Amino acid sequence: MNILKNESVLNFINNMSTPLVISSLEGKVLYANDEALNLFKIKKGDLGKINTKSFYFNIKDREKIINLIEEEGFVKNFQIRLKKTDGSSFLALLSVSKYRSDDDNFGLILTINDITDLVETKKELVLFKEIVYNSPHLVLITNENFTPLYRNKSFDDIIMVKDISFEDLPFFEDHNKVKHKILNNLKENKYYTDTVYFTLDNNRYVFAYVVFKVVFDGKDYLVFIFKDITYQILLEEELARKGKIEAIERVIKMFSHRLNDSLTGIMSYTSLASNEVNDKAKDYLFKITEICDGIASMLDKMMMFIKVKDISGELFKVDEAIEEFLEEYNDIFVKSISLDVNLNCNYYVNLNKDIFKNVIFSMIMNSIEALDDSKKDSKQIVITTSMQEEDGNKFAIIELFDNGIGIKEEHLDKVFDPFFSTKHDKHGIGLDLAMVYGYIKNNGGKVTVDSKENEYTKFTIKIPIVEVVNSNNENKVDNKKATIFVLDDEEIITLSISEFLKSKGYEVVVANSIKEAMKTLEETSYPYDLIISDIVLNDGNGYEFINAYNKKFGLCKVIYISGFSDIENNQIPSSEHVFIKKPFKLPMLLEKVEYLLGN
């Protein structure tokens, strides 16, 4: 074959940087330059034993190439996976042309370009671009003159304008000053960092960002990475605010606790005295009770300024609690708002009654604000309660409807998120919607919202109902005088409760400190039928005594009483119990006593 006898041609082939192989049409290797020998790991002495068919990772690819050659006479840059003699494979661009020898036999000339490194590098670049594009942080790449060249998806989600200059970015107030600071800083440091506050579409954002320089193909580029720290800053501000008022909270709670203790004593003794005096004196005592109720209501309103934690639940009827709320807070309803109340849920739930009222307060204030912003002539709030059965369980349903400005559809799934608000905290008290949602959910309930912008909003609260068995007097204590232990560090409370319960036929043992209660327990050889215990005492807490009692006699029925409203539920020993918040009236205490002993 002339091509193999021409020294100048062979010399050219041998000095090529591209692997080249000459073969017969059937694939027998006739010649290969050094680049090809190295690529396929072939020894020169073995050249005559090699057939190009062994080069193909998939032999069907060779059939495709032969067919293409028959049609076109050549194949150019055919992407293919080839195989070396050691069995390893690589990705290549294969070009094949047909030639004719002096004896009219046809042969093939193959040039092979190994593109493995190129393709893998390309894959890495594509993967890197994919990661950057889908990063939750905002990424912007500019040239050294701050002309934007690339932006990722997160950036597009915030800045929806496609063609935007650096000077149009909403992050900065003085763009020239920012440019100057960045360029000067990058002369000495690897990167520049700062924090920016800005408002976009009425939303307030806080972003931390970093800028660094990269060099590509001899050109300088600036990479900006912005991280949204809005939620973090809001959380820090909220924690800082709470930290500042922590001391005030402690004083308010202690003041409320002490005052509630005193009110409980006063109300207890007025209740006892009313049985011993004439009608005129009874009227005076009733007035004293009314004054105490007013002070207690004022304390409850004051405590609303403190976002209290959940405490042990108490049994109360939904409708009665809402009626109490409407009576206590009737001053929040203005004449321009029509209030329609339809209560049909005379069932018990087990929640903290004060926090339940706070929940209703917060939802109604939400409606009042919506109506304040409404231009409708007729403004309405509707409160409806009902009972609903579901899978054999009963639930109390509370619906609060208003025909105010409604909620935008895009905000509906965010109304229960912490820190999300379209309002400006006009009233500053009560629980926000996120806390309402969390409290109800943590107590086995559910809160949902239905709204249409400029038409209405309806919040629905769903709470599990507690079945209460009304026992008659004959089987409450089986004609046996029940023994009740009363523990409180206020002597006025233990004495008034003791006198009242004794008048109802119960035997009563009292203690005015944890130390005294523990000593009485050591000397007692029989269990009590019921324990009434304060939670926070001067020398400890009531849980200590209950735990000690449980170890000696087993679980006992307990009525916890306290003027504090931030007692953790999980601190309460696992016995059958109810909770009464001070101040309370003795008839209500008797109702709880008979309820527990009746069971």
C-alpha positions in Angstrom: 0.0 0.0 0.0 1.5 3.3 -1.1 0.4 5.1 2.1 2.6 2.7 4.2 5.6 3.0 1.8 5.7 6.8 1.7 8.3 7.8 4.3 7.2 11.5 4.3 3.6 10.5 5.0 4.7 8.0 7.8 6.9 10.7 9.3 4.0 13.1 9.4 1.8 10.4 10.9 4.3 9.5 13.6 4.7 13.2 14.7 1.0 13.7 15.0 -0.3 14.6 18.5 -3.5 12.7 17.6 -3.6 8.9 17.8 -4.0 7.4 14.3 -4.6 3.8 13.2 -4.6 2.3 9.7 -6.5 -0.9 9.2 -8.0 -3.1 6.6 -11.7 -2.9 5.9 -12.1 -6.1 8.1 -10.3 -4.3 10.9 -6.8 -5.8 10.9 -4.4 -3.2 12.2 -1.7 -2.4 9.6 -0.1 0.6 11.2 -0.5 2.8 14.4 1.5 5.8 15.4 3.1 6.2 18.9 0.1 8.2 20.2 -2.3 5.4 19.3 0.0 2.7 20.7 0.2 4.6 24.0 -3.6 5.3 24.0 -4.6 1.6 23.5 -1.6 0.3 25.5 -0.3 -1.8 22.5 3.3 -3.0 22.2 4.8 -2.6 18.7 5.6 -6.3 18.5 1.9 -7.1 19.0 0.6 -4.8 16.4 0.0 -7.4 13.8 -2.1 -9.5 16.2 -4.6 -6.6 16.9 -7.9 -6.1 15.2 -9.7 -2.8 15.6 -12.9 -4.7 16.5 -11.3 -5.2 19.9 -11.3 -1.4 20.3 -15.0 -1.1 20.5 -16.8 -1.2 23.8 -20.0 -2.0 21.9 -19.3 -3.9 18.6 -22.6 -2.6 17.2 -21.1 0.9 17.2 -18.6 -0.4 14.6 -21.4 -1.6 12.4 -23.0 1.9 12.6 -19.7 3.4 11.5 -19.2 1.0 8.6 -22.7 1.7 7.4 -22.1 5.5 7.6 -18.8 5.1 5.6 -20.6 3.1 2.9 -23.1 6.0 2.6 -20.9 9.0 3.1 -17.4 7.8 2.5 -16.3 9.1 6.0 -17.3 9.6 9.6 -16.4 12.7 11.5 -16.3 13.2 15.3 -18.5 10.2 16.1 -18.8 10.1 19.9 -18.1 6.6 21.1 -16.8 4.6 24.0 -13.7 2.7 23.2 -11.7 0.0 25.0 -8.0 -0.4 25.7 -6.1 -3.7 25.7 -6.1 -3.7 29.5 -9.9 -3.7 29.5 -10.4 -0.1 30.6 -12.6 2.2 28.6 -12.7 5.9 27.6 -14.9 8.3 25.8 -13.6 9.4 22.4 -14.4 11.4 19.2 -13.7 9.0 16.3 -13.2 10.1 12.7 -12.9 7.4 10.0 -12.2 7.7 6.3 -11.9 5.0 3.6 -8.9 4.8 1.3 -8.0 2.5 -1.7 -4.6 0.8 -2.1 -2.7 0.1 -5.3 -4.2 -3.4 -5.4 -7.7 -1.9 -5.3 -8.3 -3.1 -1.7 -10.0 -0.8 0.7 -8.8 0.2 4.1 -9.7 2.5 7.0 -7.9 5.4 8.6 -9.0 6.1 12.2 -8.1 9.2 14.2 -9.1 9.1 17.8 -9.5 12.0 20.3 -9.7 11.0 23.9 -12.3 13.4 25.4 -12.7 11.8 28.8 -11.1 14.6 30.8 -13.0 17.2 28.8 -16.4 15.5 29.3 -15.7 14.9 33.1 -14.7 18.5 33.5 -17.8 19.5 31.6 -19.9 17.3 34.0 -18.3 19.0 37.0 -19.0 22.4 35.6 -22.6 21.5 34.9 -23.0 20.0 38.4 -21.4 23.1 39.9 -23.8 25.3 38.0 -26.7 23.2 39.0 -25.8 23.5 42.7 -25.3 27.2 42.5 -28.5 27.8 40.5 -30.6 25.9 43.1 -28.8 27.2 46.2 -31.2 28.7 48.8 -28.9 31.7 49.0 -28.9 34.5 46.4 -26.0 34.4 44.0 -25.0 37.2 41.7 -21.9 37.3 39.5 -20.6 40.5 37.9 -17.6 41.6 36.0 -15.0 43.9 37.6 -17.2 46.9 36.5 -20.1 45.5 38.5 -22.2 44.6 35.4 -24.4 41.6 36.3 -23.6 38.6 34.3 -25.3 35.7 36.2 -27.9 35.2 38.8 -29.4 32.1 40.3 -33.0 31.0 40.9 -33.2 32.3 44.5 -32.0 35.7 43.3 -34.7 35.6 40.6 -37.3 34.8 43.2 -36.6 38.0 45.1 -35.6 40.3 42.2 -38.1 39.5 39.4 -36.8 42.1 37.0 -34.7 40.3 34.4 -32.4 43.0 33.1 -31.2 44.9 36.1 -28.1 47.0 36.6 -26.1 47.0 39.8 -27.4 50.5 40.6 -31.0 49.2 40.5 -30.4 46.5 43.1 -32.7 47.2 46.1 -30.1 45.9 48.7 -28.1 49.1 48.8 -28.9 52.7 49.4 -25.6 54.2 48.1 -24.4 51.9 45.3 -21.2 53.9 44.5 -20.2 53.9 48.1 -20.7 50.1 48.3 -18.6 49.6 45.1 -15.8 51.7 46.6 -15.8 49.8 49.9 -15.8 46.4 48.1 -13.0 47.2 45.7 -10.8 48.7 48.4 -11.4 45.8 50.8 -10.6 43.1 48.2 -7.2 44.7 47.6 -6.1 43.5 51.0 -8.6 40.7 51.9 -9.9 37.6 50.2 -13.5 38.6 50.7 -15.8 41.4 51.9 -18.8 40.9 54.2 -21.6 43.2 55.4 -25.3 43.2 56.4 -28.1 45.1 54.6 -31.6 46.0 55.6 -34.1 46.8 52.8 -37.8 46.8 52.0 -39.2 45.2 48.8 -42.9 45.0 48.0 -43.7 46.1 51.5 -41.7 43.2 52.9 -38.8 43.9 55.3 -35.6 41.9 54.7 -32.3 41.5 56.4 -29.5 39.9 54.4 -25.9 39.1 55.2 -23.7 39.0 52.2 -20.1 38.1 51.1 -18.2 39.3 48.0 -15.1 37.6 46.6 -13.1 37.8 43.4 -12.4 34.9 41.0 -10.2 34.9 37.9 -11.4 33.0 34.8 -9.7 33.0 31.4 -7.5 35.9 32.6 -10.5 38.1 33.6 -11.7 39.2 37.0 -15.2 38.5 38.2 -17.0 39.4 41.5 -19.2 36.8 43.2 -21.9 38.0 45.6 -23.7 35.6 47.9 -26.6 36.9 49.9 -28.1 35.0 52.8 -31.6 35.8 54.1 -31.3 36.3 57.9 -34.6 38.1 58.4 -36.1 35.3 60.5 -33.0 35.0 62.6 -32.9 38.8 63.3 -36.6 38.9 64.2 -36.0 36.0 66.6 -33.0 37.7 68.1 -35.0 40.9 68.5 -37.9 39.0 70.1 -35.5 37.2 72.5 -33.8 40.5 73.4 -37.2 42.1 74.0 -38.2 39.2 76.2 -34.9 39.4 78.1 -35.5 43.1 78.9 -38.9 42.5 80.4 -38.0 39.2 82.2 -37.5 41.0 85.5 -40.8 42.8 85.1 -42.5 39.6 84.4 -41.2 38.0 87.6 -42.4 41.0 89.6 -45.9 40.9 87.9 -46.2 37.1 88.4 -45.2 37.3 92.1 -47.5 40.3 92.7 -50.4 38.5 90.9 -49.7 35.3 93.0 -49.8 37.1 96.3 -52.8 39.2 95.5 -54.7 36.2 94.2 -53.9 34.4 97.5 -55.3 37.3 99.4 -58.4 37.6 97.2 -59.1 33.8 97.6 -59.0 34.3 101.4 -61.3 37.3 101.3 -63.8 35.6 99.0 -63.7 32.4 101.0 -64.5 34.2 104.3 -67.2 36.4 102.8 -68.8 33.2 101.5 -68.7 31.7 105.0 -69.9 34.9 106.7 -72.9 35.2 104.3 -74.4 32.1 106.1 -74.2 33.8 109.5 -75.5 37.3 109.0 -78.7 39.1 108.0 -79.8 40.0 104.5 -78.4 43.6 104.7 -75.0 42.3 105.7 -75.2 39.7 102.9 -75.6 42.5 100.4 -72.5 44.2 101.8 -70.6 40.9 101.5 -71.9 40.4 98.0 -70.5 43.8 97.1 -67.1 42.8 98.6 -67.2 39.7 96.4 -67.9 41.8 93.3 -65.0 44.0 94.1 -62.7 41.0 94.4 -64.0 39.7 91.1 -63.2 43.0 89.5 -59.6 43.0 90.9 -59.2 39.4 89.7 -60.4 40.3 86.2 -58.0 43.2 86.2 -55.1 40.9 87.1 -56.1 38.5 84.3 -56.0 41.3 81.8 -52.6 42.5 83.1 -51.3 38.9 82.7 -52.3 38.9 79.1 -49.3 41.2 78.4 -47.2 38.3 79.3 -47.3 35.3 76.9 -47.7 32.6 79.6 -46.9 29.0 79.0 -49.5 26.3 79.3 -50.4 25.0 82.7 -52.4 22.0 84.0 -55.9 22.1 82.4 -59.1 22.6 84.2 -62.6 21.4 83.3 -64.9 24.1 82.1 -67.9 24.5 79.8 -67.1 26.1 76.4 -70.2 28.3 76.3 -69.8 29.4 79.9 -66.2 30.5 79.3 -67.2 32.5 76.2 -70.0 34.1 78.1 -67.6 35.1 80.9 -65.2 36.5 78.3 -67.9 38.6 76.6 -68.9 40.0 80.0 -65.4 40.8 81.0 -64.3 42.3 77.7 -67.5 43.9 76.4 -65.6 47.2 76.2 -63.6 46.1 73.1 -66.7 46.0 70.9 -67.5 49.4 69.3 -71.0 50.4 68.3 -70.2 50.3 64.6 -69.7 46.5 64.9 -72.7 44.1 65.1 -72.0 41.2 67.4 -74.0 38.0 66.9 -73.5 35.2 69.4 -75.0 31.7 69.0 -73.8 29.3 71.7 -74.7 25.6 71.4 -71.9 23.8 73.1 -72.7 23.1 76.7 -69.8 20.6 77.0 -66.7 20.4 79.1 -63.1 20.8 77.7 -59.8 20.4 79.6 -57.7 23.5 79.0 -56.4 26.4 80.9 -59.4 28.7 81.1 -57.5 31.9 81.1 -55.5 31.0 78.1 -58.6 29.8 76.3 -60.1 33.3 76.9 -56.9 34.8 75.6 -57.3 32.7 72.5 -60.8 34.0 72.0 -59.6 37.5 72.7 -56.8 37.3 70.1 -59.1 35.9 67.4 -61.7 38.6 68.0 -59.1 41.4 68.0 -58.0 40.0 64.7 -61.5 40.4 63.4 -61.9 43.9 64.8 -58.7 45.0 63.1 -60.0 43.5 59.8 -63.2 45.5 60.3 -61.3 48.7 61.1 -59.7 48.5 57.7 -62.9 47.7 56.0 -65.0 50.4 54.3 -68.2 48.4 54.5 -71.3 50.1 56.0 -72.4 47.0 57.8 -69.7 45.4 60.0 -70.3 42.1 61.7 -68.7 39.6 64.0 -70.4 36.2 64.6 -69.4 33.8 67.3 -70.9 30.3 67.0 -70.3 27.2 69.1 -71.5 23.6 68.4 -70.7 20.0 69.1 -69.3 17.7 66.3 -68.8 13.9 66.4 -65.9 12.4 64.4 -64.8 8.8 64.4 -66.6 8.2 67.7 -65.1 11.3 69.4 -66.8 14.5 70.3 -65.3 17.9 69.6 -66.3 21.5 70.6 -66.4 23.7 67.6 -65.9 27.5 68.0 -66.3 29.6 64.8 -65.4 33.3 64.7 -66.6 35.0 61.5 -66.2 38.6 60.4 -67.1 40.4 57.1 -63.9 42.5 57.1 -61.2 42.8 54.5 -60.4 39.1 54.4 -57.0 37.5 53.7 -55.2 37.4 50.4 -55.1 33.9 48.9 -51.3 33.8 48.9 -51.2 34.6 52.6 -53.7 31.9 53.7 -51.1 29.2 54.3 -48.8 31.6 56.2 -51.2 33.2 58.8 -50.1 30.7 61.5 -46.4 31.1 60.8 -44.3 32.8 63.5 -43.4 36.4 62.7 -45.8 36.5 59.7 -48.1 39.5 59.9 -49.8 42.0 57.6 -50.8 44.1 60.6 -48.8 46.6 62.7 -49.5 45.2 66.2 -52.2 47.9 67.0 -53.1 46.4 70.3 -50.0 44.6 71.4 -51.6 42.1 73.8 -53.0 38.6 73.5 -51.6 35.7 71.7 -50.6 36.0 68.0 -52.1 33.5 65.6 -49.0 31.2 65.6 -49.3 30.9 69.4 -53.0 30.3 69.2 -52.4 27.5 66.6 -49.6 26.0 68.7 -51.6 26.0 72.0 -54.8 24.5 70.5 -52.7 21.9 68.5 -50.7 20.9 71.6 -54.0 20.2 73.4 -55.3 17.8 70.8 -57.2 20.4 68.8 -57.0 22.1 65.5 -57.3 25.7 64.1 -58.3 26.3 60.4 -59.0 29.5 58.4 -61.3 30.2 55.5 -61.2 33.6 53.9 -62.0 35.5 50.7 -60.3 38.9 50.1 -62.5 41.9 50.7 -65.4 39.6 51.7 -64.9 37.6 54.9 -62.7 35.6 57.3 -63.8 32.6 59.4 -61.5 30.9 62.0 -62.6 27.5 63.2 -61.3 26.1 66.5 -61.8 22.4 67.2 -61.2 21.1 70.7 -61.7 17.6 72.2 -64.7 17.3 74.6 -64.2 15.7 78.0 -67.1 13.5 79.1 -68.1 14.4 82.7 -70.2 11.9 84.7 -72.7 13.6 87.0 -72.8 11.5 90.1 -75.6 11.8 92.5 -75.1 12.5 96.2 -75.8 8.9 97.2 -72.7 7.4 95.5 -70.3 10.3 95.8 -68.6 9.1 99.0 -70.5 6.0 99.8 -71.9 7.5 103.1 -68.3 7.7 104.3 -66.9 11.0 105.4 -64.0 11.6 102.9 -60.8 12.9 104.4 -59.2 15.9 102.5 -55.7 17.2 103.0 -55.3 21.0 102.4 -51.8 22.4 101.8 -51.2 26.2 101.3 -48.7 28.6 102.8 -51.5 31.2 103.3 -53.3 30.5 106.6 -56.3 32.5 105.6 -56.8 30.1 102.7 -56.4 26.8 104.6 -58.7 28.0 107.4 -61.4 29.2 105.1 -61.3 26.0 103.0 -61.2 23.9 106.1 -64.2 25.6 107.7 -66.2 25.4 104.4 -65.5 21.7 103.7 -66.2 20.7 107.3 -69.6 22.4 107.0 -70.2 20.1 104.1 -69.4 16.9 106.1 -65.8 16.3 105.1 -62.9 15.6 107.5 -60.1 18.1 106.8 -56.3 18.0 107.6 -54.3 21.2 106.9 -50.7 22.2 106.6 -49.2 25.7 105.9 -45.8 24.6 104.6 -44.0 21.7 102.8 -42.1 21.0 106.0 -45.3 20.7 108.1 -47.0 18.6 105.3 -44.1 16.2 105.2 -44.1 15.7 109.0 -47.9 15.1 108.9 -47.4 12.5 106.1 -44.8 10.7 108.2 -47.2 10.4 111.1 -50.2 9.4 108.9 -51.0 5.7 108.6 -54.0 6.0 106.3 -54.4 7.5 102.8 -56.4 10.7 102.1 -59.4 10.6 99.7 -58.3 13.9 98.2 -55.5 16.5 98.4 -55.9 20.2 97.7 -52.4 21.7 97.2 -51.0 25.0 96.3 -48.2 24.6 93.7 -45.8 27.4 94.8 -45.1 27.7 98.5 -42.5 29.7 100.4 -40.4 26.6 101.3 -40.9 24.5 98.1 -43.6 23.4 95.8 -46.7 21.1 96.1 -45.3 18.6 93.7 -42.7 17.6 96.3 -45.4 16.6 98.8 -47.5 14.8 96.1 -44.5 12.8 95.0 -43.7 11.8 98.6 -47.4 10.9 99.2 -47.5 8.8 96.0 -44.4 6.8 97.1 -46.1 6.0 100.5 -49.7 5.4 99.5 -49.9 5.4 95.7 -51.6 7.8 93.4 -54.1 10.2 95.0 -56.8 12.5 93.5 -55.5 16.1 93.6 -56.9 19.6 93.2 -54.0 22.0 92.4 -54.5 25.7 93.2 -52.2 28.5 92.3 -52.1 32.2 91.5 -49.3 31.6 89.0 -50.1 31.0 85.4 -46.8 29.6 84.0 -46.7 26.1 85.6 -45.5 23.5 83.2 -48.0 20.7 82.7 -45.3 18.0 82.6 -44.2 18.9 86.1 -47.5 17.7 87.6 -47.3 14.1 89.0 -49.3 11.6 87.0 -52.4 11.4 89.2 -56.0 12.2 88.6 -56.2 16.0 89.1 -57.8 19.3 88.2 -56.5 22.8 88.4 -58.1 25.9 89.9 -56.6 29.3 89.4 -56.7 31.7 92.3 -58.8 33.6 93.2 -61.7 31.1 93.3 -65.0 30.9 95.1 -65.7 28.1 97.6 -68.8 26.7 95.7 -66.6 26.2 92.6 -64.0 24.4 94.8 -66.8 22.2 96.2 -67.9 21.3 92.6 -64.4 20.1 91.8 -64.2 18.1 95.1 -67.5 16.4 94.4 -66.4 15.7 90.8 -63.2 13.9 91.8 -64.7 12.0 94.7 -67.7 11.1 92.6 -65.4 9.3 90.2 
